[in-house]
Amino acid sequence: LPEWLGSKQRALWAGCAISALALAPALRLRFAAAERKPVVYPRTPFVRRYLVAAAVWNLFVGAFPPFFNTYFARRTAAGSREIGLVLSGSQVAQVTAILGAPALFARTGLTRGMAGTQVVAALLLVLLAPAWSMQAAALIYASYMSFQWMSEPGWHTLLMNGVAREQQSGASALNFFVIFSAQALAAAAFGAGVARWGYPVMLSATAAVGVL
């Protein structure tokens, strides 16, 4: 878009215009009135264990992705065009991986399948550290994001299966509170760590958290 429209500013305005198009279908949505019920926050041992595991995993999830564009710009000298291709290619790979996740979980079992995809994602992140080639880094990044997101449907299924129906709303709220808190902490720590120790050290440390 910057090349087609003549500047990055115009490309940003075009992105804003495309986003604004979402208002048209959104304004046509109609929702049935929901019955008001008190929110029940489950405090079972399972939920506590789940939230601890979710917090650790999302320290891994939230660390590198916010900085992938600066990584490619600095480590591989990628420009806007190349970074856009890497992002869109990785998102296509993520969609494919998520669609294949149910088949994997059916074959391996939910928790074993989730753990497998998490370990693979962590190992792929380690491989990004020495990847100086643009093509190699793009392929590793797309694979890392695919395996990272494959476990997401499993997380929500695991949580909803572990709580009573009347507790699902409260459990979901606790889950997202933990997820976004951990990811915010991870992004801040990763950014500060990269500035001090560089990408290889922080990628390896983040991968260790993912394996944990």
PEUR-V162326 format. One record per residue. N is the residue number from 1. RES is the residue in one small letter. SS is DSSP state (H for helix, E for strand, C for the rest). OMEGA is omega in radians with two decimals (999 if undefined). BURIAL is 1 if it has 9 or more other C-alpha atoms within 8 Angstrom, else 0. Layout:
n | res | ss | omega | burial
N | RES | SS | OMEGA | BURIAL
N | RES | SS | OMEGA | BURIAL
This chain:
n | res | ss | omega | burial
1 | l | C | 3.10 | 0
2 | p | H | 3.13 | 1
3 | e | H | -3.13 | 0
4 | w | H | -3.03 | 0
5 | l | H | 3.03 | 1
6 | g | C | 3.11 | 0
7 | s | C | 3.09 | 0
8 | k | H | 3.13 | 1
9 | q | H | 3.11 | 0
10 | r | H | 3.09 | 1
11 | a | H | 3.09 | 1
12 | l | H | 3.08 | 0
13 | w | H | 3.10 | 0
14 | a | H | 3.09 | 0
15 | g | H | 3.09 | 0
16 | c | H | 3.14 | 0
17 | a | H | 3.11 | 0
18 | i | H | 3.10 | 0
19 | s | H | -3.11 | 0
20 | a | H | 3.11 | 0
21 | l | C | 3.13 | 0
22 | a | H | 3.13 | 0
23 | l | H | -3.07 | 0
24 | a | H | 3.11 | 0
25 | p | H | -3.12 | 0
26 | a | H | -3.13 | 0
27 | l | H | -3.14 | 0
28 | r | C | -3.13 | 0
29 | l | C | 3.08 | 0
30 | r | C | -3.11 | 0
31 | f | C | 3.05 | 0
32 | a | C | 3.14 | 0
33 | a | C | -3.12 | 0
34 | a | C | 3.10 | 0
35 | e | C | -3.12 | 0
36 | r | C | 3.10 | 0
37 | k | C | 3.09 | 0
38 | p | C | 3.13 | 0
39 | v | C | 3.13 | 0
40 | v | C | 3.11 | 1
41 | y | C | -3.10 | 1
42 | p | C | 3.13 | 1
43 | r | C | -3.11 | 0
44 | t | C | 3.07 | 0
45 | p | H | 3.12 | 0
46 | f | H | -3.10 | 0
47 | v | H | 3.12 | 1
48 | r | H | 3.11 | 1
49 | r | H | 3.14 | 0
50 | y | H | -3.08 | 1
51 | l | H | 3.06 | 1
52 | v | H | 3.13 | 0
53 | a | H | 3.13 | 0
54 | a | H | 3.13 | 1
55 | a | H | -3.13 | 1
56 | v | H | -3.12 | 1
57 | w | H | -3.09 | 1
58 | n | H | 2.89 | 1
59 | l | H | 3.06 | 1
60 | f | H | -3.07 | 1
61 | v | H | -3.01 | 1
62 | g | H | -3.00 | 1
63 | a | H | -2.97 | 1
64 | f | H | -3.02 | 1
65 | p | H | 3.12 | 0
66 | p | H | -3.07 | 0
67 | f | H | -3.06 | 1
68 | f | H | -3.10 | 0
69 | n | H | 3.10 | 0
70 | t | H | 3.07 | 0
71 | y | H | -3.12 | 1
72 | f | H | 3.14 | 1
73 | a | H | -3.06 | 1
74 | r | H | -3.03 | 0
75 | r | H | -3.08 | 0
76 | t | C | -3.14 | 1
77 | a | C | 3.13 | 0
78 | a | C | 3.06 | 1
79 | g | C | -3.09 | 0
80 | s | H | -3.13 | 0
81 | r | H | -3.10 | 0
82 | e | H | 3.13 | 0
83 | i | H | 3.08 | 1
84 | g | H | 3.11 | 0
85 | l | H | 3.11 | 0
86 | v | H | -3.12 | 1
87 | l | H | -3.10 | 0
88 | s | H | 3.10 | 0
89 | g | H | 3.13 | 1
90 | s | H | 3.13 | 1
91 | q | H | 3.04 | 1
92 | v | H | 3.12 | 0
93 | a | H | 3.12 | 1
94 | q | H | 3.13 | 1
95 | v | H | 3.13 | 1
96 | t | H | -3.12 | 1
97 | a | H | -3.13 | 1
98 | i | H | 3.11 | 1
99 | l | H | 3.12 | 0
100 | g | H | -3.08 | 1
101 | a | H | -3.13 | 1
102 | p | H | 3.12 | 0
103 | a | H | 3.11 | 0
104 | l | H | -3.10 | 1
105 | f | H | 3.11 | 1
106 | a | H | -3.09 | 0
107 | r | H | -3.02 | 0
108 | t | H | -2.95 | 0
109 | g | C | -2.99 | 1
110 | l | H | -3.04 | 1
111 | t | H | 3.13 | 0
112 | r | H | 3.11 | 1
113 | g | H | 3.10 | 1
114 | m | H | -3.11 | 1
115 | a | H | 3.13 | 1
116 | g | H | -3.14 | 0
117 | t | H | 3.14 | 1
118 | q | H | 3.13 | 1
119 | v | H | 3.12 | 1
120 | v | H | 3.11 | 1
121 | a | H | -3.14 | 1
122 | a | H | -3.14 | 1
123 | l | H | 3.11 | 1
124 | l | H | 3.11 | 1
125 | l | H | 3.10 | 1
126 | v | H | -3.10 | 1
127 | l | H | 3.10 | 1
128 | l | H | -3.06 | 1
129 | a | H | -3.14 | 1
130 | p | C | -3.05 | 0
131 | a | C | 3.13 | 1
132 | w | C | 3.12 | 0
133 | s | C | 3.13 | 0
134 | m | H | -3.10 | 1
135 | q | H | 3.14 | 0
136 | a | H | 3.14 | 1
137 | a | H | -3.14 | 1
138 | a | H | 3.14 | 1
139 | l | H | 3.13 | 0
140 | i | H | -3.13 | 1
141 | y | H | 3.13 | 1
142 | a | H | 3.13 | 1
143 | s | H | 3.12 | 1
144 | y | H | 3.14 | 1
145 | m | H | 3.13 | 1
146 | s | H | -3.13 | 1
147 | f | H | 3.10 | 1
148 | q | H | -3.08 | 1
149 | w | H | 3.12 | 1
150 | m | H | -3.10 | 1
151 | s | C | -3.04 | 1
152 | e | H | 3.10 | 0
153 | p | H | 3.13 | 1
154 | g | H | 3.12 | 1
155 | w | H | -3.09 | 1
156 | h | H | 3.09 | 0
157 | t | H | 3.14 | 0
158 | l | H | -3.11 | 1
159 | l | H | -3.09 | 1
160 | m | H | 3.11 | 1
161 | n | H | -3.05 | 0
162 | g | C | 3.14 | 0
163 | v | C | 3.10 | 1
164 | a | C | -3.07 | 0
165 | r | H | -3.11 | 0
166 | e | H | 3.13 | 0
167 | q | H | -3.01 | 1
168 | q | H | 3.13 | 1
169 | s | H | 3.12 | 1
170 | g | H | 3.11 | 1
171 | a | H | 3.11 | 1
172 | s | H | 3.12 | 0
173 | a | H | 3.10 | 0
174 | l | H | -3.13 | 1
175 | n | H | -3.11 | 1
176 | f | H | 3.06 | 0
177 | f | H | 3.14 | 0
178 | v | H | -3.11 | 1
179 | i | H | -3.04 | 1
180 | f | H | 3.07 | 1
181 | s | H | 3.14 | 0
182 | a | H | -3.12 | 1
183 | q | H | 3.10 | 1
184 | a | H | 3.11 | 1
185 | l | H | -3.11 | 1
186 | a | H | -3.13 | 1
187 | a | H | 3.13 | 1
188 | a | H | -3.12 | 1
189 | a | H | -3.13 | 1
190 | f | H | 3.12 | 1
191 | g | H | 3.12 | 1
192 | a | H | -3.13 | 0
193 | g | H | 3.11 | 1
194 | v | H | 3.14 | 1
195 | a | H | -3.09 | 0
196 | r | H | -3.01 | 0
197 | w | H | 3.12 | 0
198 | g | C | -3.07 | 1
199 | y | H | -3.07 | 1
200 | p | H | -3.13 | 1
201 | v | H | -3.07 | 1
202 | m | H | 3.07 | 1
203 | l | H | 3.12 | 1
204 | s | H | 3.11 | 1
205 | a | H | 3.12 | 0
206 | t | H | 3.10 | 1
207 | a | H | 3.11 | 1
208 | a | H | 3.08 | 1
209 | v | H | 3.12 | 1
210 | g | H | 3.09 | 1
211 | v | H | 3.11 | 0
212 | l | C | 999 | 0
